[in-house]
Amino acid sequence: MTAWPVPHDFRGPGATVWTPETVTADPYNAQTPSAALAEPVTPVGAFFVRDHFGVPRTAPGDWRLRIGGAAAAAPFAIGYEELLTMEHRELDVVVECAGNGRGLMTPRPPGLPWSQQAVGCAHFAGVPFRALAGRALIGPAAVEVVFTGADSGPVRGRRTAFERSIPLAVALHPDTLLVTRMNGEPLAPEHGAPVRLVVPGRYAVADVKWLVGARAVTRPFTGVFQAEQYSYVASRGTPDGPVAAVRVKSLITEPEPDTAVRRGHETLVRGRAWSGGGVPLLSVGARAEYEEDDSHHERGWHEAVLEPAPGPYGWSAWSYRWTPQRPGPYRLLSRATDAHGDVQPATAPWNAGGYGCNPVASVDVVVV
């Protein structure tokens, strides 16, 4: 298997040059540039990359997806050109690595030291998996569908393919897609070309890239990337088990850290917020805290202006107008609440893998 060369500099809209922040070079893993998070749709070139074993190269004409398993009565394989002839759905979807924010946890768990930028929102187009599941005659004995990527590598001395399962009901949801296009263009190699899975509302480990297999199983899958990695273990306040729905979250995209803000002048604080599983956001609260003296903290949360998301799986823009009256260091904070009543916690909920990190967002600025 050969690998695509993955560039580290990409060009976004207009003359903007996006430079993702490299976390590891081999395999290549990189965070979305903070400036790109302010975009309604994250440019493909700026979108974060999570890769375990290297990027496999498969030409579209050579691609096949094999669908079968113990609970499929009519297994078959489909090629890229045939897949393109099928009816496609288009959705805006937030894609977030389950380890996003791990670097904020104390003590920091092992794994890639992501800050809060292993996330992006893209416009995906693809074929609902359930259209192919029906053709394969996946029966009621199935409990999960295991999806297999073309990428593989050594895990504890054995060559292991990247595989992840989702419950049958999730696999058959009309919005679970075999994606061929991202932001209007064919998938790029580092984002799963020719075809990847996108499971809206779930952490991105479910979005298996370089997809080559799907098998219906009658017992829960216990592969490495299901039961050992990407699973909550020794969690505080979270039942142990595979990561699933994306937790409610917000980010502050403006002002940037360490920005000088003028006293007595209105400052627009802006950001993005989202929640998993198609749960709509209810509100975003904003707050500014004066850091030099506790007695001068600005108490309480102020409701920000929340714009509607572009569909059930995209992120929402929010804004808050703040006029600081006292010079010195401040910490700006944002906290999202979704329609289930879930609220971003004050600190990251710790677990041994560093997954699901969604604390209140913060940015430090100075008022002059």
C-alpha positions in Angstrom: 0.0 0.0 0.0 1.4 3.4 -0.9 0.5 6.7 0.7 -0.5 10.0 -0.6 1.8 12.9 0.2 -0.1 15.2 2.5 0.6 18.9 2.1 0.9 21.1 5.2 -0.2 24.3 3.6 -3.6 24.7 1.9 -5.4 27.6 0.2 -8.8 28.6 1.5 -11.3 31.1 0.0 -9.8 34.0 -2.0 -6.2 34.6 -1.2 -6.3 33.1 2.3 -3.6 30.6 3.0 -4.6 28.2 5.7 -1.8 26.5 7.6 -3.1 23.6 9.8 -1.2 23.1 13.0 0.8 19.9 12.7 0.5 17.6 15.8 2.4 14.6 14.4 4.1 14.3 11.0 4.1 10.5 10.5 1.3 9.6 10.5 0.1 13.1 9.7 -2.3 14.6 12.2 -3.2 18.3 12.2 -5.6 20.8 13.8 -7.9 23.2 12.1 -6.3 26.7 12.2 -8.2 28.8 14.8 -9.1 31.5 12.2 -10.8 28.8 10.0 -13.1 27.9 12.9 -14.9 31.2 12.4 -16.0 30.1 8.9 -19.6 28.8 8.6 -18.2 25.9 6.6 -14.6 24.9 7.3 -12.5 24.9 4.1 -11.4 21.5 3.1 -7.7 22.5 3.1 -8.0 23.8 6.7 -10.0 20.8 8.0 -8.3 18.9 10.8 -6.8 15.5 9.9 -6.8 12.4 12.1 -4.8 9.5 10.7 -3.7 6.3 12.6 -1.7 4.4 10.0 -1.0 6.5 6.9 -3.2 7.5 4.1 -4.0 4.6 1.7 -4.2 5.3 -2.0 -7.0 3.8 -3.9 -8.1 5.1 -7.3 -11.9 5.6 -7.7 -11.9 3.0 -10.5 -10.3 0.4 -8.2 -12.5 1.0 -5.2 -15.0 -1.6 -4.0 -17.2 -1.7 -0.9 -18.1 -5.2 0.3 -21.3 -5.5 2.3 -22.1 -8.7 4.1 -21.7 -10.3 7.5 -23.5 -13.0 9.4 -26.8 -11.2 9.4 -26.8 -10.3 5.6 -28.6 -12.8 3.4 -27.5 -11.3 0.1 -23.9 -10.0 0.4 -22.5 -8.0 -2.5 -19.9 -5.5 -3.6 -20.4 -2.1 -5.2 -18.0 0.1 -7.2 -17.5 3.8 -7.2 -19.2 4.6 -10.5 -22.3 2.6 -9.5 -22.4 4.4 -6.1 -22.4 7.7 -7.9 -25.5 6.8 -9.8 -27.5 6.4 -6.6 -29.6 9.1 -4.9 -27.4 11.3 -2.7 -28.3 13.4 0.4 -26.5 16.6 1.4 -25.9 17.7 5.0 -23.8 20.1 7.0 -22.2 18.1 9.7 -19.8 19.0 12.6 -17.0 16.4 12.7 -15.1 16.3 16.0 -12.4 14.0 17.1 -13.3 12.2 20.3 -10.0 13.3 21.8 -10.5 17.0 20.9 -9.4 19.0 24.0 -7.5 16.2 25.6 -4.6 18.6 26.2 -6.9 20.5 28.7 -7.4 17.6 31.0 -5.5 17.3 34.3 -3.6 15.0 34.6 -3.4 14.8 30.8 -4.3 11.3 29.5 -2.1 9.6 26.9 -2.8 10.2 23.2 -2.6 13.1 20.7 -2.4 16.4 22.7 -5.2 18.1 20.8 -6.2 21.6 22.0 -9.7 22.5 21.0 -9.2 22.6 17.2 -9.7 18.9 16.1 -13.1 19.9 14.8 -14.7 21.4 11.7 -18.0 21.7 9.9 -18.3 20.6 6.3 -21.0 20.1 3.7 -21.1 16.4 2.8 -22.9 14.6 0.0 -23.4 10.9 0.0 -25.6 7.8 -0.3 -27.6 6.7 2.7 -26.1 3.4 3.9 -29.6 2.0 4.4 -30.1 1.9 0.7 -27.3 -0.7 0.4 -28.3 -2.5 3.6 -31.7 -3.2 2.1 -30.0 -4.7 -1.0 -27.8 -6.9 1.2 -30.9 -8.1 3.0 -29.5 -7.3 6.5 -31.9 -9.1 8.8 -33.3 -8.5 12.3 -30.6 -10.7 13.9 -28.1 -7.9 13.3 -27.2 -5.7 16.3 -24.4 -3.7 14.8 -22.7 -2.9 11.5 -18.9 -3.0 11.5 -17.3 -0.6 9.1 -13.7 -1.3 7.8 -11.2 1.2 6.4 -8.4 0.4 3.9 -5.9 1.7 6.4 -4.1 -0.8 8.7 -1.0 -1.0 10.8 0.7 -2.7 13.7 -1.2 -2.9 17.1 0.6 -4.9 19.8 2.6 -6.8 17.2 -0.3 -7.7 14.9 -1.4 -5.9 11.7 -4.8 -4.5 12.4 -7.3 -2.8 10.1 -9.2 0.3 11.4 -12.7 -0.9 12.2 -15.5 0.6 14.1 -19.1 -0.4 14.7 -22.4 1.5 15.2 -25.8 0.1 16.3 -28.0 -1.2 13.5 -30.6 1.6 14.1 -27.9 4.2 13.7 -26.5 2.6 10.6 -29.9 2.5 9.0 -30.7 6.1 9.8 -31.3 8.0 6.6 -28.6 10.6 7.5 -25.8 8.0 7.9 -24.0 8.5 4.6 -21.4 6.9 2.4 -19.8 10.2 1.5 -18.2 11.0 -1.9 -18.1 14.8 -1.8 -17.0 17.4 0.8 -17.8 21.1 0.3 -18.8 20.4 -3.2 -15.7 18.6 -4.3 -14.7 14.9 -4.4 -13.1 13.8 -1.2 -9.4 14.6 -0.7 -7.1 11.7 0.1 -6.5 12.8 3.7 -10.2 13.1 4.3 -11.1 9.5 3.2 -11.1 9.3 -0.6 -12.7 7.8 -2.5 -15.5 7.0 0.0 -15.9 7.5 3.7 -18.6 7.0 6.3 -20.2 10.0 8.0 -22.4 9.4 11.0 -23.9 12.8 12.0 -24.0 13.6 15.7 -21.3 11.0 16.7 -17.7 11.5 17.4 -15.5 11.2 14.3 -14.1 7.8 15.1 -17.4 6.5 13.7 -16.8 8.3 10.4 -14.5 5.5 9.0 -12.4 6.8 6.2 -11.2 5.0 3.1 -14.2 2.7 3.5 -13.9 -0.8 2.0 -16.2 -3.0 4.1 -19.4 -3.2 6.1 -20.6 -6.3 7.8 -23.7 -6.9 9.9 -22.9 -8.8 13.1 -25.1 -10.5 15.6 -23.1 -9.7 18.7 -21.5 -6.4 19.8 -18.1 -5.8 18.1 -15.0 -5.8 20.4 -12.2 -4.7 18.1 -9.3 -2.6 19.2 -10.8 0.7 18.1 -14.2 -0.2 19.7 -13.5 -1.7 23.1 -9.9 -0.6 23.9 -9.4 2.7 22.2 -12.1 5.4 21.7 -13.9 4.0 24.8 -14.7 5.7 28.1 -12.6 4.0 30.8 -12.2 5.1 34.4 -14.6 8.0 33.6 -15.8 10.5 36.2 -19.5 10.9 35.7 -19.7 8.9 32.4 -20.6 5.2 32.1 -17.7 3.2 30.6 -18.2 2.1 27.0 -17.5 3.2 23.4 -17.7 7.0 22.8 -20.9 7.8 21.0 -22.8 11.1 20.7 -20.9 14.4 20.6 -21.2 16.4 23.8 -22.6 19.9 23.8 -19.8 22.4 23.2 -18.9 26.0 22.3 -15.8 27.8 21.1 -14.8 31.5 21.2 -13.4 32.5 17.8 -13.2 36.2 18.3 -11.3 38.0 19.9 -8.2 35.8 19.7 -6.1 35.0 22.7 -4.1 37.9 24.1 -5.9 40.5 22.0 -5.7 44.1 23.4 -9.3 45.4 23.8 -10.1 49.1 24.4 -11.7 50.1 27.6 -15.2 51.7 27.2 -15.5 50.5 23.6 -17.9 47.8 22.5 -16.2 44.5 21.7 -18.0 41.8 19.7 -17.3 38.3 21.2 -18.2 35.6 18.7 -18.0 31.8 18.4 -19.5 28.5 17.4 -21.6 26.0 19.3 -22.9 22.6 18.6 -24.4 19.4 20.1 -24.5 15.8 19.0 -27.2 13.4 18.0 -29.3 16.0 16.2 -30.1 17.7 19.5 -30.7 21.5 18.9 -28.9 24.1 20.9 -31.0 26.0 23.4 -28.7 28.9 24.4 -25.2 30.1 24.7 -24.1 32.1 27.7 -21.2 34.5 27.8 -19.2 36.0 30.6 -16.2 38.3 31.2 -14.1 37.8 34.4 -11.6 40.3 35.7 -8.6 38.2 36.7 -6.5 40.4 39.0 -9.0 40.7 41.9 -11.9 38.3 42.6 -13.9 41.2 44.0 -14.1 42.7 40.6 -15.4 39.7 38.7 -18.4 40.4 36.5 -20.9 37.9 38.0 -23.4 35.8 36.1 -23.9 34.6 32.6 -25.3 36.9 29.8 -27.3 35.3 27.1 -25.6 35.6 23.7 -27.4 36.0 20.4 -27.6 32.5 18.9 -28.1 32.0 15.2 -29.9 28.9 13.9 -27.7 26.0 12.7 -27.8 25.1 9.0 -29.7 21.8 9.7 -29.7 19.4 12.6 -26.0 18.5 12.5 -24.3 21.8 11.7 -22.9 24.3 14.2 -24.4 27.6 15.2 -22.9 31.1 15.2 -23.3 33.1 18.4 -22.3 36.6 19.5 -22.2 38.8 22.6 -21.5 42.5 22.8 -19.2 43.4 25.7 -18.1 46.9 26.8 -15.3 46.6 29.4 -15.0 49.4 31.9 -11.8 48.5 33.8 -8.3 48.0 32.4 -6.4 44.8 33.0 -6.5 41.1 32.2 -9.9 39.4 31.6 -11.0 35.9 30.8 -13.9 35.6 28.3 -16.0 32.5 28.7 -18.8 30.8 26.8 -21.2 28.0 27.8 -23.7 26.2 25.6 -26.9 24.4 26.6 -28.8 22.0 24.4 -32.5 21.1 24.2 -31.8 18.0 26.4 -30.7 20.4 29.2 -27.0 19.3 28.9 -24.7 22.1 29.7 -20.9 22.5 29.3 -19.3 21.8 32.6 -16.8 24.2 34.3 -14.0 21.7 34.0 -13.3 18.8 31.6 -14.8 15.5 32.7 -11.8 13.3 33.1 -11.4 9.8 31.7 -8.4 7.6 31.0 -8.5 8.1 27.3 -9.1 11.8 27.3 -12.3 11.6 25.3 -15.4 13.9 25.2 -13.7 17.0 26.6 -16.2 19.8 26.6 -15.5 22.3 29.4 -16.6 26.0 29.3 -14.6 27.7 26.6 -12.3 30.5 27.5 -10.0 33.2 26.0 -7.7 35.6 27.8 -7.6 39.2 26.6 -6.2 42.5 28.0 -8.2 45.7 28.3 -6.2 48.8 27.7 
